[in-house]
Every structure is written in structure tokens, then in C-alpha cells.
Amino acid sequence: MKLASLKSGRDGRLVVVHKALNSCVSVTEIAPTLQSALDNWSKCEPLLRETYLALEANKISFETFDPSTCASPIPRAFHWVDGSAYVNHVELVRKARNAEIPESFWVDPLVYQGGSDTFLAPQEDILIADEAWGIDFEAEVAVIVDDVPMGISEEEACQHIQLLMLVNDVSLRNLIPGELAKGFGFYQSKPSSAFSPVAVTPDALGEAWSDGKLHLPLRVTLNDKLIGEPNAGVDMTFNFPRLIAHVAKSRALCSETIIGSGTVSNVDRSSGSCCLAEVRMLEIIADGKPKTEFMKFGDCVSIEMFDSKGDSIFGEIEQQVQPYRN
């Protein structure tokens, strides 16, 4: 099943989307928003699925699905946690500055809590005040969970994953060192993230969803130039159930909590990268200095994932960087 939120008020208007991403049906009589549906998932999910099957069978009236009218599936959430599940990516960061990663990074996930009050729409401009801040994209996969009790096991955590999305976790690389040096984590260096037009239930992913990972390439282009297409299921040190169990170790998670994978990264360098920082790290390791610049005003990033038949699964995140002006 595929769901989206058309732009309407703060929390969007919930629609069920055809598998081919060409049509949709408003389902406000079932739940006005995706947030509301997730709060009552056991009741709403069967009704939404019934509508989805009717749409697939062409048995109900529909409207054209236009991704440009979409907000992020959840335009604002109660809780957004982003992990760093691809330790290869972290290792490259450290190697570029001749530092080893602590052994604990391979056994204990690293996460941060991000701002979740204003997510960007999948085709919304990224507004930044200064190019000198080091504007970067980070292509990731994310899951949305229902209510998760504190202390849950990895084995139990998987059943709480209700939807998956793609993410552009925008980062301001030149602000990160100063913030982290203070020892209190990210804030100014992490502006609003954007999510794919469509959120998808795990069953709709077929065999690609296995072992708590999404085993498909994540394609990233910058100004129509391919930056990378690493497989999200390869080299993922911590799968989503492990991330959920880690986050819920000392607190319960409410429904609509979003958990990100962190930047997708493969050890096989021929697959490319999902962020410019990693591209620059590899250049430093190879040549002693980076040559790739961070994003400039006017640059456009695209993030998308395709199934084995070449069809888009979540729709495209397509964003242009523009200067912010008061």
C-alpha cells in the first residue's frame, strides 16, 4: 500500500496512491491525515488497504496524482531520530582526518534527535542564508513506527514498522565541527529534512524488504549528474529493528516516530556516494585534498529508488537550493 499527504493546512490531506504513482484517492472519511491514521492504525489500516486494492483494480473514482502537490507524508512529526547505520560512512569520515573509529561504533548504533516540526515537501526549495555554511544532501531510508514500548527487543521491533520513506537529511557541513566541538550535538547544522512524496508499507516492497533492510539501490543525482547509486541493504551495519531497539532502550516511542538510516554507503566505491561529504572524503584519502564543492544556490538534487522493473517506488525528492531572504 502507498500513502501520501497532499498539501493542506499544517498536516496535509491523506490520500491512497496507486502503485504506479499516477492516481490517488482521498480517504479523509477514514482519516484526515496520515498522523491520524497512524494513531488509529489497527482500525484505519484495513480500510485504507481496502481502498488501495479498489484503486488498483480500477473499481473506484480517482484523481491524478501530482507529486508537486505533496507535502512530506508526515509534514510534522512528534519525534524524528536519525541513525548512522552505515559505519563504512563514519569510518571514511575518520580516515580522511587520520583518525580511527572507536570499536564501539561497530556494536552500538549512533543516533541524533532532529527537528521534526517543519519537514520540507519533496519538491520544496532548500532555503539557506549563506553558501559558506557548506550545503550538502544526505540520501537515506526511513521508517515510521506505531507505538513502541520501552525496552523492546530487536525481534519484536520489526513488527512496529508500518511505513518506509526516502529522506534528504540536509546538512550544513561547515557548521557541524563547531557545534560538535561543544559536545551537545547538531542543531544549526541540520536544517529541515525532506521526505519522499509517498510512504510505502513493508509488504508492498516484496523481497526487497528483508532482515529489516531495504535491498535496493538509492539513486542520487546533482544537476542531473549521477553522484551515486549504492544499495541500501548492503553494508548496513545496524538494521532498522536494531535502531528501533536502541532508541527505545530508555523510553517508549509514540506512533509517527520516524527513524532514519543515516547516509547510505557501500564499501564498493564503484556504487558512488549519497552525499558530497563522502565524495570529498574519498578525494582527501586519494589526493590529499577535496576538489568537489558543496552545493551552490541554483543546484538541484534528486533522490529516488526504483524496483527491479525500473519503476519508482516512493516518487522523487527533487529540491533546488535557493538563498533565504527575510
Secondary structure, DSSP 8 states (H G I E B T S, - for coil): -EEEEES-TTT-EEEEE-TTSSEEEE-TTT-SSHHHHHHTHHHHHHHHHHHHHHHHTT-S--EE--GGGB--SSSS-S-EEEE---HHHHHHHHHHTT----GGGGTS--EEEE--S--B-TT--EEES-GGGTEE--EEEEEEE--B-TT--HHHHGGGEEEEEEEE--EETTTHHHHHHTTS--STT----EE-SEEE-GGGGGGGEETTEE-SBEEEEETTEEEE--BTTSS-SS-HHHHHHHHTSSS-B-TT-EEE--S---SSGGGB-SSHHHHHHHHHHHHSS-----B-TT-EEEEEEB-TTS-BSS--EEEEEEE---
